[in-house]
Amino acid sequence: AGPTPMPGSWVQTMPDFLRRLPQLPDMTVHRYPLRNCYVPPSSDQYPTVAHLLSDYSTTGLAASLRRWIAIAHAQHRRLRVDELNSVACRGKAGVSDSFAAALWVTDALFSLIHAGVDGINMHTLPRSAYQLFQFSHHGGHWHARVEPVYYGLQLFAAATPPGSRMVGLRGLRRAPAFSAWATQTPNGTLRVVLINKSQRLTRNVTLRLPPGAVTSATLERLRAPSVHAGGQVSLGGRSYGTATYTGQLPPARLQTVARRGHSYPVSVPRGSAAFVTFAR
């Protein structure tokens, strides 16, 4: 049996639908912050790099799911975004395939998890502007091109290993074009991701930790020549280059973060992200 017909949107009918089908463990939704069809240039959803790097596309995206999260959790179900990417309608060239998408996806994933989303699937489609990678076969060998957005996914995965949980950061708050996220593992390792989406300004941040909480602090950077770049992306000094035959990155080139008392100053250049790992 389906939901009882009611006026309005699926928001109104979904609670009844879930009650009638208790065997369904998950409620799923699709989300794209921007659209490549049916929106005028004046819309916040119009696909530009500036719009993709705006809060509308990250915290705004997460806020749009609060009602759905509440409905799912009230019915003891998981809320999963089973299709996520930057721009609906096959993406937008120059936006979805730019380095801006790498910064966006890391921030968006943290924003969604922080809002209460229980799982996320990234959508990829061959020969679309928002594809994560593309494969080709030449001379009896396969090789792949890894798109900028994939580096952002790898940064998020590195910052959220199994068993980790999101934690707050003392003295750091979200600001325009800047985000700060942190996770901690059961063994006490703290990982901090600082995302500077500004195209003009460097952000200088001081991370403060309790006395005796850290034995070492290392830094990796996610960067490219500009937020508009379609290549030359690196994470921790590593890159897939223009093509990869292995799909593996070499070991990261870690930088040591110098301590000043119980503080750790970190500079985050414009259009880049910093990933700091504090070991106990």
Secondary structure as GFF3:
##gff-version 3
##sequence-region A 1 280
A	DSSP	alpha_helix	10	20	.	.	.	ID=ss1
A	DSSP	beta_strand	26	31	.	.	.	ID=ss2
A	DSSP	beta_strand	34	35	.	.	.	ID=ss3
A	DSSP	alpha_helix	49	52	.	.	.	ID=ss4
A	DSSP	three_ten_helix	55	57	.	.	.	ID=ss5
A	DSSP	alpha_helix	59	63	.	.	.	ID=ss6
A	DSSP	alpha_helix	66	74	.	.	.	ID=ss7
A	DSSP	beta_strand	78	84	.	.	.	ID=ss8
A	DSSP	beta_strand	87	88	.	.	.	ID=ss9
A	DSSP	alpha_helix	99	115	.	.	.	ID=ss10
A	DSSP	beta_strand	119	122	.	.	.	ID=ss11
A	DSSP	beta_strand	133	138	.	.	.	ID=ss12
A	DSSP	beta_strand	141	146	.	.	.	ID=ss13
A	DSSP	alpha_helix	148	159	.	.	.	ID=ss14
A	DSSP	beta_strand	165	167	.	.	.	ID=ss15
A	DSSP	beta_strand	178	184	.	.	.	ID=ss16
A	DSSP	beta_strand	190	196	.	.	.	ID=ss17
A	DSSP	beta_strand	203	208	.	.	.	ID=ss18
A	DSSP	beta_strand	216	223	.	.	.	ID=ss19
A	DSSP	beta_strand	234	235	.	.	.	ID=ss20
A	DSSP	beta_strand	255	256	.	.	.	ID=ss21
A	DSSP	beta_strand	263	268	.	.	.	ID=ss22
A	DSSP	beta_strand	272	279	.	.	.	ID=ss23
###
